[in-house]
Amino acid sequence: MSKMELAFAPAWLLADLIAAKKLSPVELTERFLKRIEELNPTLNAYLTVTGDEAIAVASRAEEALVKGKELGPLHGVPISIKDLELTKGVRTTLGSLVFQEYVPDMDSIIVERVQRAGAIVLGKTNTSELGLSGTTENYLGDACRNPWNREYTAGGSSGGAGAAVAAGLCPLATGSDGGGSIRIPSSFCGVYGIKPSQGRVPRYGGVSRPAPGHFSQSGPMARTVKDAAILLQVLAGPDHRDVTCMKETPPDFVAVLSHEVRGLKIGWSRDLGYAVVDPEVVKVTEDSARAFEEMGCGVEEVDVALEEPFEAFWTLFSTNAYTSYGHLLESSDALLTDYVKYTLEYGRDVKGSSYARAIWYRDQLQGKMERLMGRYDLLLTSTMAVPAFPIGHRPQRIGGREVDPFWGFVAFTFPFNMTGQPAASIPCGFSRGGLPIGLQIVGRRGDEATVLRASAAFEQSRPWADKRPPIA
């Protein structure tokens, strides 16, 4: 393979070539590190590159091959880790000046499992500060830039992961999603990402003070559905250190990819009853939703008719953020971005009665979605209300209507953090300006398998992995 072919080869193929001793983990790692060296100064996708450590691990992976040792599912495959995950002995900034020199003495569960699977960690990808924004700007350096147009945002908070996968700076990435943070950059950067059901991937290890984990889930980002399924299999499953995680063993996510989708009942919603959406995005995603009819699925438009859920979401999200990081307002105020200070101050001022009402709203929303998903196997929406936009210019108007620039563009993502359902963003087309557009595929809680199965069928019907951004 040429250097370019290797950079954009699917992770599953790289793993197969390595296992067959047709590809050297050291050579592969060196090529990705060289590509990061060339392109990261332009994209700012990585905050920390662990070149020496990666080569050392790749050398041990190569030695294991020679000795015929048992191999993990990602043996020798390079991967990036979002910089909200603790990495033992490697700088973990959380996208913040406060933690710019912090080096943990432990790995998070995510990192433990990635390493156990044999993957080679290339470095830590850029994130909004503390993961509290839907775009990736912080005080550690330049904004993370979109490989399709470097003046545009890559999204957030897993913006570095989205940009790195899209630009061929890694074949796989871990992200995390508390309000859309996997799906936003996946849609904006034209890659595949799935937020698992709440509790499917356990969480343990952090620098914050303990707070309820209502919404956030770590998950995979990749250029193919099969790669994402493999990584999700690695990440998912119970761990006694997380008392809130699902206790059952997850299904075989890779095996379900070949299962038939004919006969699935699918609902399509253009606005969830309250969202304002760019007409171009609606057209591209609705046309894509209808593609499932060609596969033998029943697709019908549904009147979801949700009441605007952001106030309840933000009450819970910001209060939990304040519980974890509120002490920084006193100790490190001058080092915090404005959006972090806004979030923490909002959470600080939430009254107990408002928090209780927000929990009540969340419970009602969960019940409403459970009833809806009793009628449908999947729900489809646009992932984002707009394509990516210029850095620092969140849309104040969409489709001729005024929206809140803080959350209007993410109107489709955070409700499914509140309900705990699995939700994926899959590339489905481009805007007139050449920017990717994502289709959101939402499943019943605990049913990532059907989301992945439908994603694989759509990928086969409308392949996108051969489409590469200009930065490539």
C-alpha positions as CSV (number, residue, x, y, z in Angstrom):
1,M,0.0,0.0,0.0
2,S,1.0,3.6,-0.6
3,K,1.3,6.0,2.3
4,M,-2.1,7.5,1.4
5,E,-3.7,4.1,1.1
6,L,-2.4,3.1,4.6
7,A,-3.6,6.4,6.1
8,F,-7.2,5.8,4.9
9,A,-7.3,2.0,5.2
10,P,-10.0,0.6,7.5
11,A,-8.8,-0.5,10.9
12,W,-10.1,-4.0,10.4
13,L,-8.0,-4.4,7.3
14,L,-4.9,-3.1,9.1
15,A,-5.5,-5.6,11.9
16,D,-5.8,-8.4,9.4
17,L,-2.6,-7.5,7.6
18,I,-0.7,-7.2,10.8
19,A,-2.0,-10.6,12.1
20,A,-1.0,-12.1,8.7
21,K,2.5,-10.6,9.1
22,K,2.1,-8.6,5.9
23,L,2.3,-5.2,7.7
24,S,4.7,-4.1,10.4
25,P,3.1,-2.3,13.5
26,V,6.3,-0.2,13.8
27,E,6.2,0.9,10.1
28,L,2.5,1.6,10.3
29,T,2.9,3.6,13.5
30,E,5.8,5.6,12.1
31,R,3.8,6.5,9.0
32,F,0.9,7.8,11.1
33,L,3.3,9.8,13.3
34,K,4.9,11.3,10.2
35,R,1.4,12.3,8.9
36,I,0.5,13.9,12.2
37,E,3.8,15.8,12.1
38,E,2.9,17.1,8.7
39,L,-0.7,18.0,9.1
40,N,-1.4,18.6,12.8
41,P,0.1,22.1,12.9
42,T,-2.7,23.0,10.4
43,L,-5.6,21.2,12.0
44,N,-4.6,21.2,15.7
45,A,-6.4,17.8,16.1
46,Y,-3.9,16.5,18.7
47,L,-2.9,18.3,21.9
48,T,-0.3,15.7,22.8
49,V,1.6,13.3,20.5
50,T,3.2,10.3,22.2
51,G,5.6,9.3,19.5
52,D,8.3,7.6,21.5
53,E,5.8,5.7,23.6
54,A,3.9,4.6,20.5
55,I,7.0,3.3,18.8
56,A,8.0,1.4,21.9
57,V,4.5,-0.2,22.1
58,A,4.5,-1.0,18.4
59,S,7.9,-2.7,18.8
60,R,6.5,-4.9,21.5
61,A,3.5,-5.6,19.3
62,E,5.8,-6.7,16.5
63,E,7.7,-8.9,18.9
64,A,4.5,-10.6,20.0
65,L,3.8,-11.4,16.4
66,V,7.1,-13.0,15.8
67,K,6.7,-15.1,19.0
68,G,3.2,-16.2,18.0
69,K,1.5,-14.8,21.0
70,E,-2.3,-14.4,21.2
71,L,-3.4,-11.1,19.6
72,G,-6.1,-8.7,20.6
73,P,-8.7,-7.5,18.1
74,L,-6.8,-4.2,17.5
75,H,-3.2,-5.6,17.8
76,G,-0.8,-3.1,16.3
77,V,-3.5,-0.7,15.1
78,P,-2.9,3.0,15.8
79,I,-5.6,4.9,17.7
80,S,-6.1,8.3,19.3
81,I,-7.5,9.0,22.7
82,K,-9.7,12.0,23.5
83,D,-7.9,14.3,26.0
84,L,-10.7,13.9,28.6
85,E,-9.5,10.3,29.3
86,L,-6.8,9.7,31.9
87,T,-3.6,8.3,30.5
88,K,-1.0,7.0,33.0
89,G,2.3,8.9,32.6
90,V,0.9,11.0,29.7
91,R,-0.2,14.6,29.9
92,T,-4.0,14.9,30.3
93,T,-5.2,18.5,29.9
94,L,-9.0,18.2,29.6
95,G,-8.6,21.0,27.1
96,S,-7.8,23.4,30.0
97,L,-5.0,25.7,31.0
98,V,-5.7,24.5,34.6
99,F,-4.5,21.0,33.7
100,Q,-2.0,21.8,31.0
101,E,0.8,20.1,33.0
102,Y,-1.2,17.4,34.7
103,V,0.1,13.8,34.3
104,P,-2.1,11.1,35.9
105,D,-0.8,8.1,37.7
106,M,-3.6,5.8,36.3
107,D,-5.5,5.0,33.1
108,S,-9.2,5.4,32.6
109,I,-11.2,2.2,31.8
110,I,-11.3,3.3,28.2
111,V,-7.5,3.5,27.9
112,E,-7.1,0.2,29.8
113,R,-9.4,-1.6,27.4
114,V,-7.9,0.0,24.2
115,Q,-4.4,-1.1,25.4
116,R,-5.6,-4.6,26.3
117,A,-7.0,-4.9,22.8
118,G,-3.5,-4.3,21.5
119,A,-4.0,-0.8,19.9
120,I,-1.1,1.7,19.7
121,V,-2.0,5.1,21.2
122,L,-0.6,7.9,19.0
123,G,-1.6,10.7,21.3
124,K,-4.4,12.7,22.9
125,T,-6.9,14.6,20.7
126,N,-8.2,18.1,21.2
127,T,-11.3,18.8,23.1
128,S,-13.3,21.8,24.3
129,E,-12.4,22.8,27.8
130,L,-13.7,20.2,30.2
131,G,-15.8,18.9,27.3
132,L,-18.3,21.7,27.9
133,S,-18.8,23.0,24.3
134,G,-20.1,21.8,21.0
135,T,-17.1,23.3,19.2
136,T,-13.4,22.8,20.0
137,E,-11.8,26.0,21.1
138,N,-9.7,26.4,24.3
139,Y,-6.8,28.4,25.7
140,L,-4.2,25.8,24.9
141,G,-3.7,26.9,21.4
142,D,-5.4,27.4,18.0
143,A,-9.0,26.1,17.5
144,C,-9.4,22.6,16.1
145,R,-10.0,23.0,12.4
146,N,-12.2,21.0,10.0
147,P,-10.3,19.1,7.3
148,W,-12.9,19.9,4.7
149,N,-12.4,23.6,5.2
150,R,-9.8,24.8,7.7
151,E,-11.7,28.1,8.4
152,Y,-14.6,26.0,9.7
153,T,-15.2,24.2,13.0
154,A,-14.6,20.5,13.4
155,G,-17.4,20.5,16.1
156,G,-17.0,19.4,19.7
157,S,-16.3,18.4,22.2
158,S,-14.6,15.5,20.4
159,G,-13.5,17.8,17.6
160,G,-9.9,16.6,17.6
161,A,-11.0,13.0,17.2
162,G,-13.3,13.9,14.3
163,A,-10.7,15.9,12.5
164,A,-8.0,13.3,13.1
165,V,-10.1,10.4,11.7
166,A,-11.3,12.5,8.7
167,A,-7.8,13.6,7.8
168,G,-6.2,10.2,8.1
169,L,-4.2,11.0,11.2
170,C,-5.5,7.8,12.8
171,P,-7.8,5.0,11.7
172,L,-9.8,5.0,14.9
173,A,-10.5,7.4,17.8
174,T,-12.2,7.4,21.1
175,G,-14.7,10.2,21.8
176,S,-17.2,10.9,24.5
177,D,-20.7,12.3,24.3
178,G,-22.6,14.1,27.0
179,G,-24.8,16.2,24.7
180,G,-23.7,15.3,21.2
181,S,-19.9,15.4,21.5
182,I,-19.3,12.3,19.4
183,R,-22.1,13.0,16.9
184,I,-21.4,16.7,16.3
185,P,-17.9,16.3,15.0
186,S,-18.8,13.1,13.2
187,S,-21.4,15.0,11.3
188,F,-19.3,18.1,10.7
189,C,-16.2,16.1,9.7
190,G,-17.9,13.3,7.6
191,V,-17.0,10.3,9.8
192,Y,-19.1,7.7,11.6
193,G,-19.6,7.9,15.4
194,I,-21.9,6.2,17.8
195,K,-23.0,7.3,21.3
196,P,-23.8,4.0,23.1
197,S,-26.7,3.5,25.4
198,Q,-26.2,5.1,28.8
199,G,-24.2,2.7,30.9
200,R,-23.1,0.4,28.0
201,V,-19.5,1.7,28.4
202,P,-18.3,1.9,32.0
203,R,-16.6,5.0,33.4
204,Y,-14.0,5.3,36.1
205,G,-11.1,7.6,36.7
206,G,-11.1,11.4,36.6
207,V,-9.8,14.6,38.1
208,S,-13.1,16.1,39.0
209,R,-15.2,15.8,42.2
210,P,-17.9,13.1,41.9
211,A,-21.1,14.1,40.2
212,P,-24.1,12.1,38.7
213,G,-23.2,10.7,35.3
214,H,-26.6,11.3,33.8
215,F,-25.7,11.8,30.2
216,S,-22.1,11.1,29.2
217,Q,-20.9,8.0,27.3
218,S,-17.6,7.2,25.7
219,G,-17.7,5.6,22.2
220,P,-16.0,5.1,18.9
221,M,-15.3,7.3,15.9
222,A,-14.1,5.8,12.6
223,R,-14.4,5.9,8.9
224,T,-16.3,2.7,8.6
225,V,-19.1,1.1,10.6
226,K,-17.2,-2.1,11.0
227,D,-14.3,-0.3,12.6
228,A,-16.7,1.5,15.0
229,A,-18.3,-1.9,15.9
230,I,-14.9,-3.5,16.6
231,L,-13.9,-0.6,18.9
232,L,-17.3,-0.5,20.6
233,Q,-16.9,-4.2,21.3
234,V,-13.6,-3.4,23.0
235,L,-15.0,-0.6,25.1
236,A,-18.4,-2.1,26.1
237,G,-19.2,-4.4,29.0
238,P,-19.5,-4.2,32.8
239,D,-16.8,-3.1,35.2
240,H,-17.3,-3.3,39.0
241,R,-15.8,0.1,39.5
242,D,-18.8,1.7,37.8
243,V,-21.9,0.9,39.8
244,T,-24.2,2.6,37.2
245,C,-23.0,0.6,34.1
246,M,-25.1,-2.1,32.4
247,K,-24.3,-5.4,34.0
248,E,-25.0,-7.7,31.1
249,T,-22.4,-8.8,28.5
250,P,-23.0,-6.9,25.3
251,P,-23.9,-8.7,22.1
252,D,-21.5,-9.4,19.3
253,F,-21.6,-6.0,17.5
254,V,-19.5,-7.1,14.6
255,A,-21.6,-10.2,13.8
256,V,-24.8,-8.2,13.6
257,L,-23.5,-6.0,10.7
258,S,-24.4,-8.6,8.1
259,H,-27.9,-9.2,9.5
260,E,-30.9,-8.4,7.2
261,V,-32.6,-5.0,7.7
262,R,-35.6,-5.8,5.6
263,G,-38.8,-5.4,7.5
264,L,-37.5,-2.9,10.1
265,K,-40.0,-0.2,11.0
266,I,-38.4,3.2,10.9
267,G,-39.7,6.6,11.9
268,W,-38.4,9.8,10.4
269,S,-38.7,13.3,12.0
270,R,-37.5,16.4,10.3
271,D,-37.6,18.6,13.5
272,L,-38.6,16.5,16.6
273,G,-41.4,19.0,17.0
274,Y,-39.3,22.0,18.0
275,A,-35.9,22.2,16.2
276,V,-35.1,24.7,13.5
277,V,-33.2,23.1,10.6
278,D,-31.4,24.3,7.5
279,P,-33.6,23.4,4.5
280,E,-30.6,21.9,2.7
281,V,-29.9,19.7,5.6
282,V,-33.5,18.5,5.7
283,K,-33.5,17.7,2.0
284,V,-30.2,15.7,2.2
285,T,-31.2,13.8,5.3
286,E,-34.8,13.1,4.3
287,D,-33.6,11.7,1.0
288,S,-31.2,9.5,2.9
289,A,-33.9,8.3,5.2
290,R,-35.9,7.2,2.2
291,A,-33.0,5.1,1.1
292,F,-34.1,2.6,3.8
293,E,-37.2,1.9,1.7
294,E,-35.0,0.6,-1.0
295,M,-33.6,-1.9,1.5
296,G,-37.1,-3.2,2.3
297,C,-37.7,-1.2,5.5
298,G,-40.9,0.6,6.3
299,V,-40.2,4.4,6.6
300,E,-42.8,6.9,7.7
301,E,-42.8,10.5,9.0
302,V,-43.7,10.7,12.7
303,D,-45.0,13.6,14.7
304,V,-42.7,13.4,17.7
305,A,-43.9,16.8,19.0
306,L,-41.4,17.2,21.8
307,E,-41.5,20.3,24.0
308,E,-38.3,22.3,23.8
309,P,-36.0,20.2,26.1
310,F,-32.9,22.4,26.4
311,E,-33.8,24.1,29.7
312,A,-34.2,20.8,31.5
313,F,-31.0,19.4,29.9
314,W,-29.0,22.5,30.7
315,T,-30.2,22.6,34.3
316,L,-28.9,19.0,34.9
317,F,-25.8,19.3,32.7
318,S,-24.6,22.6,34.2
319,T,-25.3,21.6,37.8
320,N,-23.4,18.4,37.4
321,A,-20.5,20.3,35.8
322,Y,-20.5,22.7,38.7
323,T,-20.5,19.8,41.2
324,S,-17.4,18.5,39.5
325,Y,-15.5,21.7,38.6
326,G,-17.2,24.6,40.5
327,H,-14.2,25.0,42.8
328,L,-12.2,26.2,39.7
329,L,-14.2,29.4,39.7
330,E,-12.4,30.4,42.9
331,S,-9.0,28.9,42.4
332,S,-8.5,29.3,38.6
333,D,-11.1,31.8,37.3
334,A,-8.5,33.7,35.1
335,L,-7.5,30.5,33.3
336,L,-11.0,29.4,32.3
337,T,-12.7,30.1,29.0
338,D,-15.9,32.2,29.0
339,Y,-18.1,29.2,28.1
340,V,-16.8,27.2,31.0
341,K,-17.4,30.1,33.4
342,Y,-20.9,30.5,32.0
343,T,-21.6,26.8,32.4
344,L,-20.3,26.6,36.0
345,E,-21.9,29.9,37.1
346,Y,-25.3,28.7,35.7
347,G,-25.0,25.4,37.5
348,R,-24.0,27.1,40.7
349,D,-27.2,29.1,40.7
350,V,-29.6,26.3,40.0
351,K,-32.1,25.8,42.8
352,G,-33.0,22.4,44.1
353,S,-36.6,22.7,43.0
354,S,-35.4,23.5,39.4
355,Y,-33.1,20.5,39.5
356,A,-36.0,18.3,40.6
357,R,-38.3,19.6,37.9
358,A,-35.6,18.9,35.3
359,I,-35.3,15.3,36.5
360,W,-39.1,15.1,36.2
361,Y,-38.9,16.4,32.6
362,R,-36.2,13.9,31.8
363,D,-38.3,11.0,33.1
364,Q,-41.3,12.2,31.1
365,L,-39.1,12.5,28.0
366,Q,-37.8,9.0,28.5
367,G,-41.4,7.6,28.8
368,K,-42.5,9.4,25.6
369,M,-39.5,8.0,23.7
370,E,-40.1,4.5,25.0
371,R,-43.7,4.7,23.8
372,L,-42.5,5.9,20.4
373,M,-39.9,3.2,20.1
374,G,-42.5,0.6,20.9
375,R,-43.8,1.4,17.4
376,Y,-40.5,1.8,15.6
377,D,-37.2,-0.1,15.6
378,L,-35.3,3.1,14.7
379,L,-35.8,6.8,14.6
380,L,-34.0,8.9,12.0
381,T,-33.3,12.6,12.1
382,S,-30.7,15.0,10.9
383,T,-27.7,14.9,13.2
384,M,-27.1,18.6,13.1
385,A,-29.4,21.5,12.3
386,V,-26.7,22.9,10.0
387,P,-23.4,21.9,8.3
388,A,-20.2,23.1,9.9
389,F,-19.8,26.9,10.2
390,P,-16.9,29.3,10.4
391,I,-14.9,29.1,13.7
392,G,-16.2,31.5,16.2
393,H,-19.5,32.2,14.3
394,R,-22.2,30.0,15.7
395,P,-25.4,30.4,13.7
396,Q,-27.9,33.0,15.1
397,R,-30.4,32.3,12.3
398,I,-31.2,29.0,10.7
399,G,-33.6,28.7,7.7
400,G,-34.5,32.4,8.2
401,R,-35.5,31.9,11.9
402,E,-33.7,33.1,14.9
403,V,-32.1,30.5,17.1
404,D,-30.1,30.5,20.3
405,P,-26.5,30.4,19.1
406,F,-25.4,28.4,22.2
407,W,-27.5,25.4,21.4
408,G,-29.6,25.9,18.3
409,F,-27.2,24.0,16.0
410,V,-27.2,20.9,18.3
411,A,-31.0,20.6,18.8
412,F,-31.1,17.0,17.6
413,T,-28.3,15.5,19.8
414,F,-28.8,16.3,23.5
415,P,-32.4,14.9,23.8
416,F,-31.0,11.3,23.3
417,N,-28.4,11.9,26.1
418,M,-31.4,12.6,28.3
419,T,-33.2,9.4,27.2
420,G,-30.1,7.3,27.3
421,Q,-30.7,5.8,23.9
422,P,-28.0,4.8,21.4
423,A,-27.5,7.3,18.6
424,A,-25.1,7.3,15.7
425,S,-24.2,9.9,13.1
426,I,-23.5,8.5,9.6
427,P,-22.3,10.5,6.7
428,C,-25.1,10.9,4.1
429,G,-24.1,13.7,1.8
430,F,-22.7,17.2,1.4
431,S,-23.9,20.8,1.4
432,R,-23.6,23.0,-1.7
433,G,-20.4,24.3,0.0
434,G,-18.8,20.9,0.1
435,L,-19.3,20.3,3.8
436,P,-20.4,16.9,5.2
437,I,-23.9,16.3,6.5
438,G,-24.8,13.5,8.9
439,L,-27.9,11.4,9.3
440,Q,-28.7,10.4,13.0
441,I,-29.9,6.9,13.6
442,V,-31.5,6.4,17.1
443,G,-32.3,3.0,18.6
444,R,-34.1,1.6,21.6
445,R,-32.1,1.8,24.8
446,G,-29.7,-1.1,25.0
447,D,-30.1,-1.8,21.2
448,E,-26.8,-0.6,19.7
449,A,-27.0,-3.7,17.5
450,T,-29.9,-2.5,15.4
451,V,-28.3,0.9,15.1
452,L,-25.1,-0.7,13.8
453,R,-26.9,-3.1,11.5
454,A,-28.9,-0.3,9.9
455,S,-25.7,1.8,9.7
456,A,-23.9,-1.0,7.9
457,A,-26.7,-1.4,5.4
458,F,-26.8,2.3,4.7
459,E,-23.0,2.3,4.3
460,Q,-23.2,-0.5,1.7
461,S,-26.0,1.3,-0.1
462,R,-24.3,4.7,-0.1
463,P,-20.6,4.3,0.6
464,W,-18.6,7.3,1.8
465,A,-15.2,6.0,3.0
466,D,-13.6,6.8,-0.3
467,K,-14.4,10.5,0.0
468,R,-11.5,12.4,1.4
469,P,-11.2,16.1,2.5
470,P,-8.9,18.5,0.7
471,I,-6.4,18.5,3.6
472,A,-5.7,14.8,2.7
